Amino acid sequence: MTGGETITLFHAPNSRSNGTLILLEELGVPYDLHVLNLQAGEQRQADYLAVNPMGKVPAIRHRDVLVTEQVAIYIYLADLFPQAGLAPGRDDKRRGSYLRWMVFYAACFEPAAVDKAMKREPGPTAMSPYGDFETVLSTLTTHLEAGPYILGQDLSAADLLWGTALEWMVAFGIVPASPVITAYVERISTRPAALRAKEKNAALAAQQKPS
């Protein structure tokens, strides 16, 4: 990739963008970090709102394209670098399952987890995007039992999304630390790419601490 095609990641340590940083490390491609200090409110300033009006990270810029939304970023990057083998191609029979679990995270799991963390009851069944938290978690756990990864024996970008999110949610007590979930998180969080990203995040977080 030429310098003009380097990925720019709009990133804040200890945020959802940690997972995108892990993905970039796993892909092994050049990238630049545009670091935001969330505690200082930089994500709400005009310059960043021009990137993402929601004031959320992550976002990426590639060539003249801006991509926001965590799952869209994962799909975009994994497809952009097929040589890394982190996304089944269009003609791969695993593609449907891969996309299912990517979208299930955004459409069902995260809304369910947020409602649980906020101690909010889900909406009426006809209106709720996910139904109920127990069914969402059971659906995920049952699938992971066949593991070791979302697509069986093959690691994909979906695992980096899920593994990173589950690590945080177990740490905060939103998701129970069941043996299946714990083993899955361990497989993802101890990969060299994840460890490199954590080291970078720790350094960035230390720089942002008030003196």
N, C-alpha and C positions, 0 to 999 in steps of 0.2 A: 504494500500500500504506500502511495506517495504521501508526502507531508500534508498536502491539501486534503487527503482523505482520512487523516487521523481522526479518530472518534474523540469528541469532547464530551465528557461526563460532568453534568452539573450535580454536584455531590455535597452531602453533608455527613460528617461522621455520626454514628449512632442514629441512623435513620433508615428508611426503606432503600435508599440508594446504596447501602452496603452490599446488597445482593447483586446489583448491577456491576459494582466494582469486582466482586468475586467472578462474575461471568466474564468480564473483560480479561481478568487474570487467567481464567481457564481457557479462553480463546487464544491467548498469547499474541494479541495484536496491539499495535501502538495506540495509546490514548493519552489525552491530556485531562487533567482535573481542573474544573472551575469550582473552587470550594466555597461553600456558603456557610455562614455562621447562623444557625437557626435561632440560637438564644439571643443574638443581637438583632434578629428580625430581618436579616438580609433577604430572606425569601419573599418578603412583603414589599420590597423596594421596587421602584419602577423598572429598573434594568432587568430584574429577574421576572417580574410580572409580564414583561414583553416576551419572555421565553415561555413561561407557563402561567397563564392568568390565574390558575388555581393556587399559585404560590407553593407548589409541592415539588419535592425531589423524589425520584430522579427525573432528569430529562437528558437527552443526548442531542448533539448536533453532528451530522455526518454530511459532508459536502454542503449543500444548501438546504438540507432537510432537518427539521426539528421533530423529534419524536418525544412525546410525553406518555405517561401511563406505563406503570411498571411492566405489566404483561406484554404490552405492545413493544416495549423496548427489548424484552427478552426474545420475542419472536423475530423482531427485525434483525437483531445482532446475530442470533444463531443461524438465521437463514443467509445473512450477508457473508458469513464465513463457513461454508459447508465443509471445508477441509478439516475443521475441528471435530466434525461428527457429532455435534450436540443437538441437531434437529433432523428428524427424518424428512426426506424429500417428498415432493408431491406424489410421486408414484410409489412411495414406501407404504406398505399396509399399516405401519405403526403411526402414520401421520394423524389419523383421526383420533386415536387415543391420546397422542401427544397434545393436540389442540384441545381436546376435551379437558384434560387435567390442567392445562394452562388457564383456560377460561373458568373452570370450576373454582380455581383459587380466587379469581377476582370477583366472579358473579355470586358465589355461594359462601366460600370459606371465610374470606375476610369480612364481609358484612356480618356473618354469624358471629365471628370472633369479637368484632367491635361491639355488637349488641351485648354479648356476654360480659365483656370487660366493663361496659357501662351500666350493667345490670338492668338492661332494657328488655322487655318482652318482645319477641318477634311480632310482626304485624299479622293480621288475619291471613290464613293459609292462601287465599286467593290473591293476596297482595304481596306476600313475603317473597323475596327473590331466592330464599334458601330453605324455607320450611321451618326446621328447628335445628339447633346446634348439635344435639345428640345424633341425629341422622346424618348430618354433614360429617361429623367426626367419625362415626361408624363406617360410613362409605369410604372415607380416606383410609382408615386403619385396615379395613378388610382388604383394600387394594394393596396396601404396602406389605401385608403379611405374605403376599406371593413374591415380593421383592426380588433382589435387594433394591431395585430402583423402580421408578414410575413405569418405565417401559420394560420391566423384567430384568434382564441381565445387562442392559445397556444404559449407561449414564446419559442423561440429556439435560438441556437447559431447564426443563421442568423440575428436575431434582435440585438445581441450584436455587430456583425460586422457592420451592417448598421447604427445602432443608434450612435455608436461611430464616424463613418466616417462622417455621416451627421451633427453631432454636430460641428465638425471641419470645414466642408465645408460651413455651414451656417455662422459660426463665421468669416470666411474669405471672405464671400460674393460670393463664387463660386456657391452655391445653394441658391435660394431665400427662405426667411423665410415664406413660405406659412403656412396657418393654419394647414394643414395636416402634413407637415414636422415638424413644431414646436411642435405639440402635440405628435408626435411619438418620437422625440428626448427627450422630457420631460419624457415620460414614461420610456425610457431606462436609461437616465442619472441620474435619481433620485432613481434608485434601490439601495438598501444597498450595493451590491457588487460594483457598479460603484462608489459610494461615498467612499468606503474603498480604492479602487484603486486610486482615485483622491487624497486622503490624502497621500498615499504612494508616488505618483508621485510628489506631491508638495514638500515633504520632500527631495526626491532625487534631484529634480531640484535645490532646495536651496543649497544642498551640492555641486553642480557642479558650482555654481556661483563663478566667480573670487573674491578672497578676496580683 
